[in-house]
Amino acid sequence: MFDKELLAWHDAHARDLPWCGENDPYRIWISEIMLQQTRTETVAGYYHAFLSEFPDVFALAEADIERVFKKWEGLGYYSRARNLHKAAQIVAGELGGRMPDTAEGLLKLPGVGDYTAGAIASMAFQRRELAMDGNVVRVLSRVLCERRCVGETAVRKDLKKAGTALMPESRPGDFNQAMMGLGNMVCVPVHPKCGSCPVRAYCRAEQEGVQAELPKLPPKPEKKNLPVGVALVFSGKRVLLVRRPDEGLLAGMWAFPSFEGARGEKDVREALKEMGVDAGKGVKLTDAQHIFTHRVWKMKGYRYDVRTVGETEGRRLVDLRGLDEAALPTAFRAYRTAARDMLERMTEEE
Ligand code: SF4
C-alpha cells in the first residue's frame, strides 16, 4: 500500500529537524509559519531562539510587536510575524489559550492558510488533513500523472482529494511529513531519484516516463523593478527611523525613510520635505537591491545631516545602541551597516 511504503521510508529516513516528533500545537504552529517562505536550514537556526523568548502563546500574545520583529529579523516576510502576533492574541484572549483543533478552526487565524491549517491539524491533533506545499503538489502530480496546470484551483482541489484518499487513518501528521520529505529528498524537481523511491510502484508518471515533465507549473509572474530612494538622516549622533504604514509592504515596521518611485537625490530630498524634514543636498551612498516576492527594490541611498527632527509616534532618532536594538527589515541591511559605521565613527570622534 502507498501509505505503508511511504511511512516505512519516513521512519527510516526522516530528517532530524528541531521540530520533528513535536506534538505541541503552539510549537508546531511556530515552525510551520517560519517554514512558509524560508528554507528549512535557515528556520532551524531561529526556531529554538524564538521559542525560548516566547515559550507559549501567552508570552507571544503579551510581547511587544517590536520584540517579535527583533526575533524574526533575518527570516524576512515580516507580515508572518505580525500575523503570528495577532493570532496569538486571539488564541490567548478569545480562545482561552487553546489552539483550534480542526483545519476549519485554524483557518480563521490570521496568517494560517490551507497548507498550515492542514499541517497543524494533522501533526498536533491527528486530523486526516492533507498539507499541500510545493513538494507535496509535485509528488502527487507525478504519482497521479496529473498533466493539467497545478496552478489551477480545480486541479489543486482534485490533487487534494486524491492525496487525502491516500492518507491513513492513523499517523496523518507523519504521512504529511513523509510526503514533504519525499518531495524534498527523492522526488526532487529536476532528476527525481525514482530508483530509490519508496512509492515507485504506484507512480503513474514514472510508468509513463513523463515524471521530468511534471508538475506543469503556471508561468512565473515577472518581478517588477522599482526605484526606491533611501535617506539616512542624521541629527547629532543619532539617525532617523520612521514607522512604515500599517498596510502594505513591511507594514508597521521601523525603517529608514524610503520612497518608492524616487529616482534620485532631489526626489528623496523633496519627499523628506513633505514629511517635514528640511535637509540640504544629500551625499550619495551605496546602491542596493532587495528582491521581494513580486518586486525588486533598486535602492539609491543618500546621507543627510540636519539640525533637528521632530520626534513623533511614528518617527524616532536612535543612537548606535538604539540602531542595534531596532528590528529593521532585511531589505535595508546595506544601509543599516552604513548607518552603523557612521554612528560608530561619530562616537569615536567624541
Ligand atoms: S517514482 Fe519518481 S517521479 Fe514517481 S514519486 Fe517516486 S521519485 Fe517521484
Residues whose N, C-alpha, C, O or C-beta is under 5 A from the ligand:
A	BS01	SF4	V139 R142 V186 C187 P192 K193 C194 C197 V199 R200 C203 E206 Q211
